[in-house]
Amino acid sequence: MRGWFLVEWETLLLGPGTRITHQAMSVLGECGAGVVWVGEHGVRFYAGGRALTRSSAPAEAHASAWANQRTRLEVARAMYRLRFPDEDPTERTRQDLLSVEGRRLKDCYRRESARTGVPWKRRDYHRDNFAAGDAPNQAVTAAAQCMYGIAHAVVTALGCSPALGFVHSGHERSFVLDIADLYKTDIAIPAAFDAAADGLDDVASRTRRALRTRINDTHLLDRCVNDIKTLLHHNDDASDHQDRMTLQSDGDTRLDSGRNYGDEVLW
C-alpha cells in the first residue's frame, strides 16, 4: 500500500496513487480505524469509510444542536464569533449575521488586494466555467475548494453529518461549508492572493500548494477538530472510543443492550 498518511487522531487518509487490498480494508474495519479517500495532502474529499469515533455521541450532539431552533441560532452565532472575534453577535438575527459576513468579506478582499498589489474588482464565480474568472477569482475559488475538502474529511472522521448545517442549509454538504468558512478570511483568501501575486499562469495549482503550506503551518486539522467539538458542546471522554451499545427507555434512560427486558420493570 502506498500513497497514504496517518493523521494524529487515527484516521487513515488515502491519497493519490494508493493501492489497498480488500484484506487491508477488512483489518482496518475490525480495528475501528477511520479511512478517508482524499486528494494530494488532503485538500480534496472523495469518499469516507468508518468514522473515527466508535460512539454516536458526536453525531447525537450535532443532531441535537441542529434540531432546536434556539440552539441552531446559538451555534450560528458562535461560528461568526470564531470568524470575527471583534464582533458581538449575541443579539444579531440570521439576516444581521449574513450582512456582517458580506461586509467583512468585501473588506478582506480589499485588504488582501492592497497587501499583495493584486487588482481586485469583485467576487466573480462561474460554477460551470472556472476559466471565466480572472486570476484572483480563480485563486479564491481554488482555495475554497481545498478548504471544503479539508472540512469534509474532518467532519466525516468525527462522525458528524455533512448535511446538517447551521448557516448553510439544503445541501448535502451544508455543515462542511459552515466549517470551511470559519477559516476563509485568515487562511484561504490570503493564500489565494499570495498565489495570484506570483503570476497569472497556473494560478489554481499554485494556490493549492500555498494553501497546503498554510494548512500544515497552522495545524489546521487539529484546529478544525477542536472547533467542531466546541461548537457542538461535545467533550471527548473514554466512552467515545469504545463499542458501547445501549437501549433507550422512557425519560431518556439508557439500558444495557444484550438483555431481554420482557419480564422486567424498567422504571
C-alpha positions, 0 to 999 in steps of 0.5 A, a space after each residue: 500500500 502506498 500513497 497514504 498518511 496517518 493523521 494524529 487522531 487515527 484516521 487513515 487518509 488515502 491519497 493519490 496513487 494508493 493501492 489497498 487490498 480488500 484484506 487491508 480494508 477488512 483489518 482496518 474495519 475490525 480495528 475501528 480505524 477511520 479511512 478517508 479517500 482524499 486528494 494530494 495532502 488532503 485538500 480534496 474529499 472523495 469518499 469516507 469509510 468508518 468514522 473515527 469515533 466508535 460512539 454516536 455521541 458526536 453525531 447525537 450532539 450535532 443532531 441535537 444542536 441542529 434540531 432546536 431552533 434556539 440552539 441552531 441560532 446559538 451555534 450560528 452565532 458562535 461560528 461568526 464569533 470564531 470568524 470575527 472575534 471583534 464582533 458581538 453577535 449575541 443579539 444579531 438575527 440570521 439576516 444581521 449575521 449574513 450582512 456582517 459576513 458580506 461586509 467583512 468579506 468585501 473588506 478582506 478582499 480589499 485588504 488582501 488586494 492592497 497587501 499583495 498589489 493584486 487588482 481586485 474588482 469583485 467576487 466573480 464565480 462561474 460554477 460551470 466555467 472556472 476559466 471565466 474568472 480572472 486570476 484572483 477569482 480563480 485563486 479564491 475559488 481554488 482555495 475554497 475548494 481545498 478548504 471544503 475538502 479539508 472540512 469534509 474529511 474532518 467532519 466525516 472522521 468525527 462522525 458528524 453529518 455533512 448535511 446538517 448545517 447551521 448557516 448553510 442549509 439544503 445541501 448535502 454538504 451544508 455543515 462542511 461549508 459552515 466549517 470551511 468558512 470559519 477559516 476563509 478570511 485568515 487562511 484561504 483568501 490570503 493564500 489565494 492572493 499570495 498565489 495570484 501575486 506570483 503570476 497569472 499562469 497556473 494560478 489554481 495549482 499554485 494556490 493549492 500548494 500555498 494553501 497546503 503550506 498554510 494548512 500544515 503551518 497552522 495545524 489546521 486539522 487539529 484546529 478544525 477538530 477542536 472547533 467542531 467539538 466546541 461548537 457542538 458542546 461535545 467533550 471527548 471522554 473514554 466512552 467515545 472510543 469504545 463499542 458501547 451499545 445501549 437501549 433507550 427507555 422512557 425519560 431518556 434512560 439508557 439500558 444495557 443492550 444484550 438483555 431481554 427486558 420482557 419480564 422486567 420493570 424498567 422504571 
